[in-house]
């Protein structure tokens, strides 16, 4: 993927996501943190549809949205993105740094907004801190986004199904936060927008750095873009390089002129003898 094209796309994604996140944050703050109309409706539906099997499944999925799993996925994304051991080590460090810094930045925003969570009586799992934006949503979306980008950059076999699986996992983690009653739906939307904006910023920074490893010189399909080192030309075959056409034409013209002069001289001697 070309560095300039990647930077442009990442920058556009970041600007759009941050603008939408800023607007949603303004709406939440303007309502003094109170739930929006859709927030109440989805929480009421979740409270009324909680069979034991669904609750057990939701708790299992939501537990993967924080802790070790997202960081493992981020490290895998770095390994997938790199070509050489050096590039892989650099990519792993960048992916882990993106995830860790994103979590810290989200925590700061959450503290500033200070939005209360839904009523404690509706909770079906443990939660702590303020509500907006959702931490599990942001973390899982960042981890899944890093893996999807890495699969896209390297064009790995089976990358499309893996990317779909990563995206579905992140979406499920986010929705379980609403289903289990610990977040409003607008918290989840805020987490998605925050993750998209931060991921765009990180990709832009990587694409604009000198060399842009591990993205420099790699197309979306995993091939060369032509920006890498020049290819060594193949040596000529056994017959040697082909002669230019001008050389052959010149030789024919010279031979013809010599033959004409020789014939003229012979005719002159014959005439003198006669």
C-alpha positions as a Python dict, from the first residue, in 0.01 Angstrom:
ca = {
    (1, 'X'): (0, 0, 0),
    (2, 'X'): (158, 328, -107),
    (3, 'X'): (253, 553, 180),
    (4, 'X'): (89, 868, 40),
    (5, 'X'): (-235, 688, -45),
    (6, 'X'): (-245, 520, 295),
    (7, 'X'): (-184, 851, 470),
    (8, 'X'): (-463, 1021, 276),
    (9, 'X'): (-716, 748, 354),
    (10, 'X'): (-614, 725, 719),
    (11, 'X'): (-625, 1102, 759),
    (12, 'X'): (-971, 1121, 604),
    (13, 'X'): (-1097, 841, 828),
    (14, 'X'): (-953, 1011, 1135),
    (15, 'X'): (-1107, 1349, 1054),
    (16, 'X'): (-1450, 1204, 987),
    (17, 'X'): (-1450, 983, 1297),
    (18, 'X'): (-1325, 1260, 1527),
    (19, 'X'): (-1583, 1502, 1393),
    (20, 'X'): (-1865, 1253, 1455),
    (21, 'X'): (-1725, 1169, 1798),
    (22, 'X'): (-1705, 1536, 1891),
    (23, 'X'): (-2066, 1588, 1786),
    (24, 'X'): (-2187, 1287, 1985),
    (25, 'X'): (-1986, 1399, 2288),
    (26, 'X'): (-2144, 1744, 2266),
    (27, 'X'): (-2490, 1586, 2257),
    (28, 'X'): (-2413, 1366, 2559),
    (29, 'X'): (-2271, 1656, 2758),
    (30, 'X'): (-2561, 1878, 2652),
    (31, 'X'): (-2803, 1625, 2802),
    (32, 'X'): (-2601, 1621, 3127),
    (33, 'X'): (-2514, 1256, 3065),
    (34, 'X'): (-2877, 1145, 3066),
    (35, 'X'): (-2966, 859, 2829),
    (36, 'X'): (-3084, 942, 2479),
    (37, 'X'): (-3418, 805, 2350),
    (38, 'X'): (-3259, 506, 2173),
    (39, 'X'): (-3051, 431, 2485),
    (40, 'X'): (-3359, 375, 2698),
    (41, 'X'): (-3534, 163, 2436),
    (42, 'X'): (-3243, -76, 2384),
    (43, 'X'): (-3176, -114, 2756),
    (44, 'X'): (-3544, -190, 2820),
    (45, 'X'): (-3542, -454, 2546),
    (46, 'X'): (-3223, -610, 2688),
    (47, 'X'): (-3366, -632, 3040),
    (48, 'X'): (-3675, -807, 2908),
    (49, 'X'): (-3486, -1065, 2696),
    (50, 'X'): (-3226, -1233, 2916),
    (51, 'X'): (-3251, -1612, 2919),
    (52, 'X'): (-2977, -1791, 3111),
    (53, 'X'): (-2804, -1923, 2797),
    (54, 'X'): (-2789, -1578, 2639),
    (55, 'X'): (-2656, -1425, 2959),
    (56, 'X'): (-2380, -1686, 2987),
    (57, 'X'): (-2282, -1632, 2624),
    (58, 'X'): (-2280, -1253, 2662),
    (59, 'X'): (-2065, -1271, 2975),
    (60, 'X'): (-1816, -1497, 2801),
    (61, 'X'): (-1790, -1269, 2498),
    (62, 'X'): (-1767, -947, 2696),
    (63, 'X'): (-1480, -1088, 2904),
    (64, 'X'): (-1265, -1110, 2587),
    (65, 'X'): (-1300, -738, 2522),
    (66, 'X'): (-1037, -640, 2777),
    (67, 'X'): (-722, -782, 2933),
    (68, 'X'): (-493, -1019, 2745),
    (69, 'X'): (-701, -1100, 2435),
    (70, 'X'): (-692, -755, 2268),
    (71, 'X'): (-317, -722, 2322),
    (72, 'X'): (-259, -1069, 2177),
    (73, 'X'): (-459, -970, 1869),
    (74, 'X'): (-260, -647, 1838),
    (75, 'X'): (67, -843, 1855),
    (76, 'X'): (-60, -1087, 1592),
    (77, 'X'): (-146, -790, 1372),
    (78, 'X'): (214, -671, 1397),
    (79, 'X'): (351, -1014, 1306),
    (80, 'X'): (119, -1031, 1005),
    (81, 'X'): (205, -680, 886),
    (82, 'X'): (585, -724, 879),
    (83, 'X'): (793, -903, 617),
    (84, 'X'): (1128, -945, 791),
    (85, 'X'): (1198, -1013, 1160),
    (86, 'X'): (1301, -651, 1205),
    (87, 'X'): (981, -522, 1044),
    (88, 'X'): (771, -762, 1250),
    (89, 'X'): (931, -647, 1575),
    (90, 'X'): (873, -284, 1479),
    (91, 'X'): (513, -351, 1374),
    (92, 'X'): (435, -538, 1696),
    (93, 'X'): (569, -246, 1900),
    (94, 'X'): (366, 3, 1697),
    (95, 'X'): (45, -200, 1728),
    (96, 'X'): (84, -248, 2103),
    (97, 'X'): (167, 121, 2142),
    (98, 'X'): (-141, 220, 1942),
    (99, 'X'): (-364, 3, 2160),
    (100, 'X'): (-211, 111, 2490),
    (101, 'X'): (-209, 482, 2406),
    (102, 'X'): (-566, 458, 2280),
    (103, 'X'): (-679, 308, 2609),
    (104, 'X'): (-507, 583, 2807),
    (105, 'X'): (-653, 858, 2590),
    (106, 'X'): (-1002, 709, 2615),
    (107, 'X'): (-973, 697, 2993),
    (108, 'X'): (-893, 1066, 2996),
    (109, 'X'): (-1195, 1149, 2780),
    (110, 'X'): (-1417, 927, 2997),
    (111, 'X'): (-1305, 1111, 3310),
    (112, 'X'): (-1372, 1450, 3154),
    (113, 'X'): (-1723, 1360, 3031),
    (114, 'X'): (-1810, 1176, 3356),
    (115, 'X'): (-2130, 1019, 3226),
    (116, 'X'): (-2315, 791, 3472),
    (117, 'X'): (-2381, 430, 3378),
    (118, 'X'): (-2729, 275, 3361),
    (119, 'X'): (-2897, 188, 3693),
    (120, 'X'): (-2710, -72, 3895),
    (121, 'X'): (-3024, -287, 3918),
    (122, 'X'): (-2997, -357, 3542),
    (123, 'X'): (-2636, -479, 3554),
    (124, 'X'): (-2557, -841, 3479),
    (125, 'X'): (-2176, -818, 3493),
    (126, 'X'): (-1906, -623, 3671),
    (127, 'X'): (-1818, -270, 3554),
    (128, 'X'): (-1624, 26, 3692),
    (129, 'X'): (-1566, 390, 3606),
    (130, 'X'): (-1776, 626, 3400),
    (131, 'X'): (-1974, 524, 3094),
    (132, 'X'): (-1874, 733, 2789),
    (133, 'X'): (-1709, 612, 2572),
    (134, 'X'): (-1728, 238, 2637),
    (135, 'X'): (-1388, 93, 2727),
    (136, 'X'): (-1457, -264, 2610),
    (137, 'X'): (-1594, -130, 2283),
    (138, 'X'): (-1294, 94, 2220),
    (139, 'X'): (-1037, -171, 2309),
    (140, 'X'): (-1192, -451, 2103),
    (141, 'X'): (-1250, -220, 1806),
    (142, 'X'): (-887, -105, 1811),
    (143, 'X'): (-754, -461, 1832),
    (144, 'X'): (-983, -583, 1554),
    (145, 'X'): (-903, -277, 1341),
    (146, 'X'): (-529, -334, 1370),
    (147, 'X'): (-566, -696, 1265),
    (148, 'X'): (-794, -607, 973),
    (149, 'X'): (-549, -344, 849),
    (150, 'X'): (-257, -588, 878),
    (151, 'X'): (-444, -854, 681),
    (152, 'X'): (-531, -596, 418),
    (153, 'X'): (-174, -470, 388),
    (154, 'X'): (-17, -812, 355),
    (155, 'X'): (-289, -969, 143),
    (156, 'X'): (-256, -1292, 342),
    (157, 'X'): (-439, -1605, 233),
    (158, 'X'): (-770, -1640, 408),
    (159, 'X'): (-745, -1278, 513),
    (160, 'X'): (-1103, -1189, 424),
    (161, 'X'): (-1267, -1450, 652),
    (162, 'X'): (-1029, -1360, 935),
    (163, 'X'): (-1105, -991, 893),
    (164, 'X'): (-1480, -1059, 901),
    (165, 'X'): (-1436, -1275, 1212),
    (166, 'X'): (-1235, -1001, 1386),
    (167, 'X'): (-1495, -738, 1302),
    (168, 'X'): (-1782, -962, 1417),
    (169, 'X'): (-1602, -1032, 1746),
    (170, 'X'): (-1555, -661, 1816),
    (171, 'X'): (-1919, -588, 1733),
    (172, 'X'): (-2038, -864, 1965),
    (173, 'X'): (-1822, -738, 2250),
    (174, 'X'): (-1969, -392, 2209),
    (175, 'X'): (-2331, -509, 2195),
    (176, 'X'): (-2290, -729, 2502),
    (177, 'X'): (-2212, -417, 2704),
    (178, 'X'): (-2562, -288, 2628),
    (179, 'X'): (-2722, -630, 2668),
    (180, 'X'): (-2564, -677, 3012),
    (181, 'X'): (-2686, -335, 3121),
    (182, 'X'): (-2353, -166, 3198),
    (183, 'X'): (-2352, 83, 2906),
    (184, 'X'): (-2591, 293, 2708),
    (185, 'X'): (-2593, 234, 2333),
    (186, 'X'): (-2454, 584, 2272),
    (187, 'X'): (-2153, 481, 2487),
    (188, 'X'): (-2092, 199, 2242),
    (189, 'X'): (-2126, 427, 1939),
    (190, 'X'): (-1882, 665, 2104),
    (191, 'X'): (-1636, 381, 2153),
    (192, 'X'): (-1657, 284, 1786),
    (193, 'X'): (-1602, 642, 1670),
    (194, 'X'): (-1316, 694, 1915),
    (195, 'X'): (-1144, 374, 1799),
    (196, 'X'): (-1183, 468, 1431),
    (197, 'X'): (-1042, 815, 1491),
    (198, 'X'): (-745, 696, 1694),
    (199, 'X'): (-665, 413, 1453),
    (200, 'X'): (-672, 663, 1166),
    (201, 'X'): (-429, 888, 1350),
    (202, 'X'): (-189, 599, 1415),
    (203, 'X'): (-201, 475, 1056),
    (204, 'X'): (-145, 828, 927),
    (205, 'X'): (160, 870, 1149),
    (206, 'X'): (306, 534, 1039),
    (207, 'X'): (240, 600, 670),
    (208, 'X'): (404, 943, 684),
    (209, 'X'): (721, 839, 862),
    (210, 'X'): (1042, 792, 653),
    (211, 'X'): (1042, 446, 496),
    (212, 'X'): (687, 386, 623),
    (213, 'X'): (775, 35, 743),
    (214, 'X'): (605, -206, 736),
    (215, 'X'): (368, -46, 483),
    (216, 'X'): (618, 104, 237),
    (217, 'X'): (640, -79, -93),
    (218, 'X'): (347, -311, -25),
    (219, 'X'): (21, -309, -215),
    (220, 'X'): (-317, -409, -79),
    (221, 'X'): (-264, -748, -239),
    (222, 'X'): (80, -793, -85),
    (223, 'X'): (287, -724, -400),
    (224, 'X'): (547, -460, -482),
    (225, 'X'): (434, -113, -580),
    (226, 'X'): (751, -24, -761),
    (227, 'X'): (871, 205, -484),
    (228, 'X'): (1122, -51, -356),
    (229, 'X'): (1475, -113, -484),
    (230, 'X'): (1515, -146, -865),
    (231, 'X'): (1513, -495, -1007),
    (232, 'X'): (1836, -635, -1152),
    (233, 'X'): (1801, -678, -1530),
    (234, 'X'): (1835, -1032, -1660),
    (235, 'X'): (2150, -1110, -1862),
    (236, 'X'): (2112, -1155, -2241),
    (237, 'X'): (2050, -1504, -2379),
    (238, 'X'): (2305, -1727, -2556),
    (239, 'X'): (2258, -1547, -2887),
    (240, 'X'): (2364, -1217, -2734),
    (241, 'X'): (2188, -886, -2761),
    (242, 'X'): (2005, -813, -3082),
    (243, 'X'): (2181, -582, -3325),
    (244, 'X'): (2007, -255, -3400),
    (245, 'X'): (1837, -232, -3736),
    (246, 'X'): (2036, 78, -3831),
    (247, 'X'): (2361, -121, -3826),
    (248, 'X'): (2230, -377, -4075),
    (249, 'X'): (2093, -107, -4304),
    (250, 'X'): (2425, 78, -4307),
    (251, 'X'): (2615, -242, -4394),
    (252, 'X'): (2385, -313, -4689),
    (253, 'X'): (2421, 41, -4820),
    (254, 'X'): (2804, 26, -4798),
    (255, 'X'): (2819, -310, -4978),
    (256, 'X'): (2596, -180, -5255),
    (257, 'X'): (2804, 132, -5310),
    (258, 'X'): (3127, -72, -5327),
    (259, 'X'): (2973, -306, -5585),
    (260, 'X'): (2864, -13, -5804),
    (261, 'X'): (3211, 143, -5796),
    (262, 'X'): (3374, -191, -5887),
    (263, 'X'): (3142, -245, -6184),
    (264, 'X'): (3204, 111, -6308),
    (265, 'X'): (3579, 65, -6298),
    (266, 'X'): (3561, -266, -6487),
    (267, 'X'): (3346, -109, -6759),
    (268, 'X'): (3595, 177, -6795),
    (269, 'X'): (3891, -60, -6846),
    (270, 'X'): (3697, -263, -7105),
    (271, 'X'): (3612, 47, -7303),
    (272, 'X'): (3973, 167, -7303),
    (273, 'X'): (4097, -169, -7433),
    (274, 'X'): (3847, -166, -7716),
}
